[in-house]
Amino acid sequence: MPLVKIEILQGKKREYKKALMDGVHNALVEALKIPDYDRNQRLYELDAENFEYIDTRTDCYTIIEINMFEGRTRAAKVDLYSAICRNLESNPGIPATDITIVLNEIPLHNWGIRGGKPADEVDMGFTVKI
C-alpha cells in the first residue's frame, strides 16, 4: 500500500503525466511485488515560482516520494530506484539524472487502514519482506 507523491513543473501534457504515473506504479509492482490494483498516487504540478531545483537539472526534474510499510530489503529498494528510472527514461523521456526518489518507511502500527485498524493487526494477504 505505498502512497506515492510526484512533483513536477507545471505545464506537461496529459500523456506525459499518465506515462509518469504508470512508470512509477509499474516499478512498484515489479520491484516491491505490490498487487497491480494497489495504486495510490498523487501528482502535484508546481509553477516555476514554487519549484526550485539546481541548474544542472532540466524542466523535466521530478521528485518522487514514496511512503511505504517498513520491511523491504536494500536490494528491493535498489531495484525500485532502477525500475523507476528505467521506466521514466523510456516513457515519458525523463533523464535519470532528473529523477530524485525518497522512500519513507513507516512501521505498520503507524498506518490506520481498513476502518481505522493499525496495519499490523490486519491480514493484508501479502508479505512485506521483499
C-alpha positions as CSV (number, residue, x, y, z in Angstrom):
1,M,0.0,0.0,0.0
2,P,2.6,2.6,-0.9
3,L,1.4,6.2,-1.1
4,V,3.2,8.0,-3.9
5,K,3.6,11.7,-4.3
6,I,5.1,13.0,-7.5
7,E,6.1,16.7,-8.0
8,I,6.8,18.2,-11.4
9,L,7.0,21.5,-13.1
10,Q,3.6,22.7,-14.3
11,G,2.7,22.5,-18.0
12,K,3.2,18.9,-19.0
13,K,0.7,17.2,-21.3
14,R,-1.8,14.7,-20.1
15,E,0.0,11.8,-21.9
16,Y,3.3,12.8,-20.2
17,K,1.6,12.7,-16.7
18,K,-0.1,9.4,-17.4
19,A,3.2,7.8,-18.6
20,L,4.9,9.2,-15.4
21,M,2.3,7.7,-13.1
22,D,2.2,4.4,-15.0
23,G,6.0,4.2,-14.9
24,V,6.2,4.7,-11.2
25,H,3.4,2.2,-10.5
26,N,4.8,-0.4,-12.8
27,A,8.2,-0.1,-11.0
28,L,6.4,-0.7,-7.6
29,V,4.7,-3.8,-8.9
30,E,8.0,-5.1,-10.4
31,A,10.4,-4.3,-7.6
32,L,8.2,-4.4,-4.4
33,K,5.7,-7.0,-5.7
34,I,2.7,-5.0,-4.7
35,P,-0.6,-6.0,-6.3
36,D,-1.3,-4.2,-9.6
37,Y,-4.6,-2.9,-8.3
38,D,-2.8,-1.2,-5.3
39,R,-2.5,2.2,-6.9
40,N,-2.3,5.2,-4.6
41,Q,-0.7,8.2,-6.3
42,R,-0.9,12.0,-6.2
43,L,0.7,14.2,-8.9
44,Y,1.5,17.8,-7.9
45,E,2.2,20.3,-10.6
46,L,4.1,23.4,-9.4
47,D,4.6,26.6,-11.2
48,A,8.2,27.8,-11.6
49,E,7.9,30.3,-8.8
50,N,7.2,27.4,-6.3
51,F,9.6,24.7,-7.6
52,E,13.3,25.4,-7.3
53,Y,16.0,23.0,-8.4
54,I,19.7,23.1,-9.2
55,D,20.6,24.4,-12.6
56,T,22.1,21.1,-13.8
57,R,18.5,19.7,-14.0
58,T,16.1,20.2,-16.9
59,D,12.4,21.3,-16.8
60,C,11.7,17.5,-16.5
61,Y,13.0,17.4,-13.0
62,T,10.8,15.1,-10.9
63,I,10.7,14.4,-7.2
64,I,9.1,11.1,-6.2
65,E,8.3,10.5,-2.6
66,I,7.0,7.1,-1.5
67,N,5.6,6.3,1.9
68,M,5.5,2.5,2.4
69,F,5.4,-0.2,5.1
70,E,8.8,-0.8,6.5
71,G,10.5,-4.2,5.8
72,R,11.8,-4.2,2.3
73,T,15.4,-5.2,1.8
74,R,18.0,-2.9,0.5
75,A,18.2,-4.9,-2.7
76,A,14.4,-4.4,-3.3
77,K,14.9,-0.6,-2.8
78,V,17.8,-0.5,-5.3
79,D,15.6,-2.5,-7.8
80,L,12.9,0.0,-7.3
81,Y,15.1,3.0,-8.0
82,S,16.4,1.3,-11.1
83,A,13.0,0.4,-12.4
84,I,11.6,3.8,-11.8
85,C,14.5,5.5,-13.7
86,R,14.4,2.9,-16.5
87,N,10.6,3.3,-16.9
88,L,10.6,7.1,-16.9
89,E,13.6,7.3,-19.3
90,S,11.7,5.1,-21.7
91,N,8.4,6.9,-21.4
92,P,7.8,9.9,-21.0
93,G,11.6,10.5,-21.6
94,I,12.8,11.9,-18.3
95,P,16.6,11.7,-17.9
96,A,17.6,9.5,-14.9
97,T,19.7,12.5,-13.7
98,D,16.4,14.5,-13.4
99,I,14.8,12.0,-11.0
100,T,15.0,12.1,-7.2
101,I,13.4,9.4,-5.2
102,V,12.8,9.4,-1.5
103,L,11.5,6.4,0.4
104,N,9.8,6.8,3.8
105,E,9.5,3.5,5.6
106,I,6.7,3.7,8.2
107,P,6.1,1.0,10.8
108,L,2.9,-1.0,10.3
109,H,1.4,0.2,13.6
110,N,1.6,3.8,12.3
111,W,-0.8,3.1,9.4
112,G,-4.5,3.3,10.1
113,I,-6.3,1.2,7.4
114,R,-9.4,-0.8,6.7
115,G,-11.7,1.0,9.1
116,G,-9.1,2.6,11.3
117,K,-7.2,-0.5,12.3
118,P,-3.4,-0.5,12.8
119,A,-1.9,-2.3,9.8
120,D,-0.1,-4.7,12.0
121,E,-3.5,-6.0,13.1
122,V,-4.8,-6.5,9.6
123,D,-4.3,-9.6,7.3
124,M,-3.4,-7.8,4.1
125,G,-2.9,-11.0,2.1
126,F,0.7,-10.4,1.2
127,T,4.2,-10.2,2.8
128,V,6.3,-7.1,3.1
129,K,9.6,-8.9,3.4
130,I,10.9,-8.5,-0.1
